[in-house]
Amino acid sequence: MAISKKNKNRVTVGGKEYLWWVFDEYDQTTFDGIQIKAVCSDQTHFIKYGLQQEEDDRKLVLALKDYIQLVFLSSPPKFEDSKGIITKSGIIRMIEWCKQDIHQIQYALNGNNNNLNETEKQVLLKEIQKNNLNKNH
């Protein structure tokens, strides 16, 4: 199913185009309040990030489109400015940050298995990164 480009911003990182938007939602999503969703234009994966998170509990979600595989990455830097506004450069930094080799993983899900050990979590993250973030189509 295609994603409407209406009211969405575009950014290209590593040869992949992402559509991103800001929305405000409570009780229905990972983050309550104002958040970002960046979806790869080939719809293989997406990134979600809540704006103005507490520094000691900041996280980001990297997931495949169908939520079958996902990781909650702990301790990302703040991608928005001091006023809580995220710009195109913040989105680029967010996507590039997800490509880094080492991440602290708070939670991971691979199919129905959410009881992964630390090694399995890192393997899952590498698989998502390799097959989605780093591959040009």
C-alpha positions as CSV (number, residue, x, y, z in Angstrom):
1,M,0.0,0.0,0.0
2,A,1.4,3.4,-1.0
3,I,2.1,6.1,1.5
4,S,0.5,9.4,0.7
5,K,3.1,12.1,0.1
6,K,0.7,14.9,1.1
7,N,1.9,16.8,4.1
8,K,5.1,14.7,4.3
9,N,8.7,15.9,4.0
10,R,11.3,14.1,2.0
11,V,15.0,13.5,2.7
12,T,17.6,11.2,1.0
13,V,20.2,9.5,3.1
14,G,22.7,7.0,1.7
15,G,20.8,6.8,-1.6
16,K,17.5,6.0,0.1
17,E,14.5,8.3,0.2
18,Y,12.5,8.7,3.4
19,L,9.2,10.4,3.9
20,W,8.9,11.9,7.3
21,W,6.3,13.8,9.3
22,V,5.6,15.1,12.8
23,F,2.4,14.1,14.6
24,D,0.9,14.4,18.0
25,E,-0.7,11.3,19.5
26,Y,-1.4,9.7,22.9
27,D,-2.1,6.2,24.1
28,Q,-1.9,4.7,20.6
29,T,1.8,4.7,19.9
30,T,5.2,4.0,21.4
31,F,5.7,7.6,22.4
32,D,3.1,9.9,23.9
33,G,3.0,13.4,22.5
34,I,4.8,14.9,19.6
35,Q,6.8,12.4,17.5
36,I,8.5,11.7,14.2
37,K,7.9,8.9,11.8
38,A,10.4,8.4,9.0
39,V,9.4,5.7,6.5
40,C,11.7,4.5,3.7
41,S,10.0,5.2,0.4
42,D,10.3,1.5,-0.5
43,Q,8.3,0.8,2.7
44,T,10.8,-1.8,4.0
45,H,11.3,-0.1,7.4
46,F,10.6,2.9,9.5
47,I,12.0,4.9,12.4
48,K,10.0,6.4,15.2
49,Y,11.3,9.0,17.7
50,G,9.5,10.9,20.3
51,L,10.4,14.6,20.6
52,Q,11.4,16.1,24.0
53,Q,12.1,12.8,25.7
54,E,13.8,12.8,29.1
55,E,17.5,12.5,28.6
56,D,17.9,9.5,30.9
57,D,15.1,7.5,29.1
58,R,15.4,8.6,25.5
59,K,14.8,5.9,22.9
60,L,14.2,5.4,19.2
61,V,12.4,2.5,17.4
62,L,13.7,0.9,14.2
63,A,11.3,-1.6,12.7
64,L,10.3,-3.4,9.6
65,K,7.0,-2.2,8.1
66,D,5.0,-5.2,9.5
67,Y,6.4,-4.9,13.0
68,I,7.7,-8.5,12.8
69,Q,11.2,-7.3,13.7
70,L,11.9,-4.2,15.7
71,V,14.4,-2.8,18.1
72,F,14.1,-0.1,20.7
73,L,17.5,1.6,20.7
74,S,18.5,3.3,24.0
75,S,20.2,6.6,24.5
76,P,20.0,8.2,21.1
77,P,21.2,11.8,21.1
78,K,18.6,14.6,21.0
79,F,17.8,15.2,17.3
80,E,15.6,18.2,17.9
81,D,16.8,21.7,18.9
82,S,16.5,23.3,22.3
83,K,13.0,24.5,21.4
84,G,11.8,21.0,20.6
85,I,11.8,21.5,16.8
86,I,13.2,19.0,14.4
87,T,14.5,20.0,11.0
88,K,15.6,18.1,7.9
89,S,19.2,18.0,9.3
90,G,17.9,16.4,12.5
91,I,16.1,13.7,10.5
92,I,19.3,13.0,8.5
93,R,21.3,12.8,11.8
94,M,18.6,10.4,13.2
95,I,18.7,8.1,10.2
96,E,22.5,8.1,10.1
97,W,22.6,7.4,13.8
98,C,20.6,4.2,13.2
99,K,23.3,3.0,10.9
100,Q,26.0,3.0,13.5
101,D,27.6,-0.3,14.4
102,I,27.1,-0.2,18.2
103,H,23.8,0.5,19.9
104,Q,22.5,-0.2,23.3
105,I,19.2,-2.1,22.8
106,Q,16.5,-1.7,25.3
107,Y,14.0,-4.2,23.8
108,A,13.8,-6.3,20.6
109,L,11.2,-8.5,18.9
110,N,11.9,-11.0,16.2
111,G,8.7,-12.6,15.1
112,N,6.9,-13.8,18.2
113,N,10.2,-14.0,20.2
114,N,10.7,-11.1,22.6
115,N,13.0,-13.0,24.9
116,L,16.2,-12.4,23.0
117,N,19.6,-12.4,24.8
118,E,22.0,-9.5,24.2
119,T,23.9,-11.3,21.3
120,E,20.6,-12.2,19.6
121,K,19.4,-8.5,19.9
122,Q,22.6,-7.3,18.3
123,V,22.3,-9.9,15.5
124,L,18.8,-8.8,14.8
125,L,19.8,-5.1,14.7
126,K,22.6,-5.9,12.2
127,E,20.1,-7.8,10.1
128,I,17.7,-4.9,10.0
129,Q,20.5,-2.5,9.3
130,K,22.1,-4.6,6.5
131,N,18.9,-5.5,4.7
132,N,17.1,-2.1,5.0
133,L,19.2,0.9,6.0
134,N,22.4,0.2,4.1
135,K,21.1,-1.4,0.9
136,N,20.4,0.8,-2.1
137,H,17.5,-0.1,-4.4
